[in-house]
Amino acid sequence: MISPLVSVLMPAFNAEAYIGEAIKSVIDQGYRNWELVIVNDGSSDGTGVTARQFGDERVRVIDLPVNTGLAAVRNRSVAEARGDLIAFLDADDRMSANRLQIQVRQFLADPKLGLCGGQIAFFKSGESATRESSLPLSCDDIQAAMLFFDPIATSTVMARRSLLQSFPFRDAFPPLEDYDVWQRMTQTCDVLNLPEVVAEYRIHHSQSSITINHRNEQKLKDIRTERLRYIYPGCTQHDADMHHLICELTAYWSQYDSIRPACDYAVQLCRVAQKTSSRSTTALRRLVRDKLLALTYYAQPHAASSQRLTLSKTLLKAPLRIGWYQCCKDLMSYRLFSRAVHSTSTNLQQQRRSG
């Protein structure tokens, strides 16, 4: 098998406590033709010293005098990379065994493949993995999911260097710069997520987390809107508003008056995707259908019986192609789930009162 050079890129900021494990997980890979580029982003602890302790000439450490931010560090790492393939790994995560070999094999088998991710396992220091992700696998499912959420875990990504050079990380979207670059890249290339776990994601108190505040919510909307205009070039601001309502159904579930327009918009979105011969139309239709089922169920307590019937009939419009039986079956599943949650909550409240 041909063994192309893989550049593993690792941004690091005050990661002294964890970076040793991350580096060791790369050195332990069965695939041997790699380089590890660590950009130490102005750390004030011993990150740089720890990174240099392994004595492996394939590990390169670049120290920056001041903290420049994640987007700038990732772009610097890409510029420093020598391999045709680039793999990402954050300094507090770990690679799964044989990850590089598995992903390289995918790229050699498919010249059109531009980005390959996989599943992640979540763990805490000193503990085994507690759960695994279930990210969408196929190119069609990932392309459809990009409209609603980020279906790619960065520490699982391997991509072609030429693509990453064409789509740099933008510093206007922290801490969502990864979502932004993946949604732009995947407009031009094939993408897949492997069913295997290829990286382990560490959960700890000092990690960077995405706080859903007003500024980040607006950045999230901007990324989704850009993706929406790729699928639906003629979308209006009203369409974008309805799209965000569908994405954030838990935040707007009680706004019944907005549900019907959102359903109408979703039907139009699927029609447009179908006319443009989008390969992911079927996957998009299925994902939108699930969102609408959730929305219509959440609206049930706030709607009169006639309104519920009208709302449910919206789901039957072509091209969503949802049959009566499946529609009723799925809505019943939501009801049963909600009743179980409500029953459990009621029992707990009664126990607290009696206690």
N, C-alpha and C positions, 0 to 999 in steps of 0.2 A: 504493500500500500504506500502511495505517495504520502510523505509527511511534511506538509507545509509548516513554516514557522508560525506559531501562534503567540501574539503579544497579549499577555494578561495585564490589564490595567487596574491599578489599585490606588484610589485616592485615600489619603490618610490625614486626619487631624486629631491630635491628642488621643491616639489609638494605642498607646503603649500597652494597655492591659490585654488587648485582644489580637494585635496585628501578628504576633508570633504564630498563633494558631492558623491564621489566614494564610500566611506564607508557607507554613509546613504543609497545608492541604494542597498547595500548588506543587511543591517539591515532591510530594508523594504520588503525584499523578503517574499512571503507567505510560502515558504519552510523554515523550522526552524532549521533543523539539519545540521548546517554548522559551520565552523570555518574560520576566516579570518587571514591569515598570511601576515603581511606587513614587508617587508625587506627594511629598510631605508638605502639607499646606500651612506652613508657619506654625507648627505645633510648639507648645510650650513645655511639653513633657519629654520623655525619652523615646518617642516614636522612631526617630531617625536612627538612634543607637541600636534599638532592638531590631530594626529592619536590616541592619548591616551585620548582625551577629551570625548569620547562617553560612557565610563563606562560600556562597555559590555564585560563580561569575555570571550566571544567567539572571541574577537579581540586580537591577539597577535602581538606585535611590536618588531622587532629585529633590533637594531641599529648597523650598521657597522661603524668602526672608519674612514675608507677611502673609496673612490669610487672605486668599483671593476669592474664595467661594467655589462651590462644587462645579458649576458650569465651566468656569475658567480652568479648573484643575483637570476636568475630563477632556477638554479641548487640548490642553497642554500634553496630556498623556497620549492622545491620538497622534499629535504631531511628533512625539518621541518614538512612537511604535515603529518597528521594522517589519513586522509580520504582515502577510496579506490578510490574515484573519485576526480579529481582536476579540478577546473575552474580557468580560467585566467581573470584578469581585470587590465588594467593599471590604474595608480593613477589619470589620468586626464580624464578617461572615466566613463561611468555609465552603470549599469545593467538595462535592461528593466524589467518591472514588471513580476513576475512569471517565470523568465528565468530558475532558478535552478530547479523548479518543472517540467518544460517542458522537460529539457534535461535529468534529472534523469529518467523520464518516458521512454525516448528512450533507455537508457542503460538497464533498467530492462526488457524491451521488447525484446532486441536483445543482447544475450551474446557475439556475434561475433563483436559487435560494439566497436571500440577502441577509436575513436575520433568523437566528434559531435560539429560542429560549427553552424553558422547561419548568418543572414543578419545584417548589421549595418546601423544605421541612423547617418548622419553627422549633427553636430550642432555647433554653436558658443555660447559662454557664454551669458546668458540673452536672447537667441533667441530660437525659436522652430526649430526642425529638418528641414533642407532644402531639403534633398534628401536621398534615401536609396540605398544600394548596390543591385546588382543582381548577386551574386556569384552562381556558379553551385551547384545543389542540390544533385544529386545522386552520389553514390560511383563511378560508371563508369565515369561520367563526371568530377568529381574531380580528379580521377586518371589520366585521359587524360590531363586535364588542367595543372597538375603538371609539365609536360614537357615544358610548355611555360611560366607560371607565377604562383604566389602564390595565390591559390583560397581559402585560409582560413584566416580569420581575427582573430588575436590572442585574442583580448578581447571578442570573442564569443566562445572560445574553452572550452569544457569540455572533459577530457580524463581520461583513467584509469591510476592510479598511477604506476602500474606495468610496463606499456609501457613507461612512462616518465622516470622511473628509468633505463630502458634498453637503452633509446635513449637520453642521456644528450645533452643539448645545447652546441655547440662548439664555443669557443671564436675566432676561425679563420675566422668567417664570419660576423662580425659586419658591417653594421646594418641589415644583412639579416639572422641572426641566427634562426629566427622563420621559414622562408621558408625552411632552411636547415633541421631543425628537423622534420617538417611536412612531407617533401618528403621522409625522411628516415623511419619515423613511418608508413606511409601509404603503404609502401611496404610489411608490415606484418599484416595489420589489415583492417577491413572495416571502412569506414568513410562516413559521410554525413553532409550536411549543411541544416539546417531547413529553410523553406521559411519565417518564422517569424523573425522580428527584435528582437534580444536578447541582443544587446548592443548598446550604443550610443557613437559615436566617436567624441571627442571634437577637433575642429579646432582652434588653437591659435598660436601666433607668437613664443612662447618659446618652443613648442613641438619639439621632436626629429624628423627630417625628413631625408629621404633617398636621399642624393645627388648623382646623376648619374655622378660620376667622373670615371676616368680610373680604380682606385683600386676597386670600388664597381662594376663596369661593369665586371671586371674579376672575382670577387666573384660570381656574378650572373651567369656567364658562367660556372663556376666550379660546381655550384649546378645543373644547367640544364644538364651538361654533365654527372654528377653522376646519375641523374635520367634517362637520355637517355641510359646509359649502362645497367641499370636495365631492360629496355624494349628491348634493342637492344645490346646484349653483344658483338657482333662482329663489332660494329661501329668503323670507322676510324676517324682520325683527320679531314679529308675532310668532313665526314658525320657531325661531330660536328660543323664545320664551317658553313655548309649549314643549320644546325638546328638553329644556332644563327641568321643567316640571315633571316630565316622565322620568328623567334621571334621578331626581330627588324626591321620589314619591313619598318617602317617609316624612319628609318635611311639609308636604302639601296635602296629605291624605284627606284632611277635613274640608278642603276647598272644593266642594262638589261642583260649583258653577264652572270651575276650570277643567273638570274632567272631560266633558263632552268635546270642547274645542281641542283638547289634547288628543282624544281619540281620532277626531277628524284629521288633525295634522299627521298622526301616525299612519293613517291609511294613505294620505297623500305622499308621505315619505316613501312608503313601499312601492307606490305606483311609479314615482320618479325613478327609484332605483331599478325597477323592472324595465322601464323604457330605455335607460342608459345601458342596459345589458350588464349591469354589475354582477360579477361572478358570485358575490356574497349575498345576492338578493334573498335566497331561501333562508340563509342563516339570519339575515337581518329581520325577515318576516317573523321567524320563530322567536327571536329575542324581543321584538316589539310586542308580539302577541303576549308573551309572558309578563311584560311590563303593564300592558293594558289590563290583563286579568287581575293583576295586583291592584291597579288603580280602581277598577270597577268594584272590586271587593271592598277596598277601604272606603269607597263612597257609599256602600250599601246602608250603613246605619243613618246616613244623613239624607237619604233619598226616599221619596214616596214610591209605592209599588209601580206606578206607571213610568216614573223616571228610571227605575231599575231596569224595566223591560226595554225601554228605549236605549239605555246605555249598553245593555247586553247585546242588543241587535247591532250596535255599531261594530262589535267585534266580528260580525258575520260578513261584513263588507269585503268584496274582492279588493285587492288581491291578498288579503290576510289568510283566506281559505281556512276558517275555523268552523268546523261543523257544530251543530247544536249539541250533539252528545258530548263531544270533547269539551266544548265550552262549559256546559253544565257540570260535567265531571270535575273540571279544574276549579271552577268557582266553588263547588262543594268542598274540595280539598282545602281551599283557603278558609272556608267557613269552619270546617271541623278543626283545623289548626288553631284558628282564632278562639273557638269555644274552649279548646283544651287549655290554651294560655290563660283565658279569662277565668276558667274554673280553678286553675292552679293558683292564680293571683288572689281570687276570692277566698280560697281555703287558707292561704297564708295570712291574709288580713284577719280572718276569723280567729286563726290560731294566736296571732299577736294580741288581739283584743282579749281573748280568753286567758292568755298568759299574763 
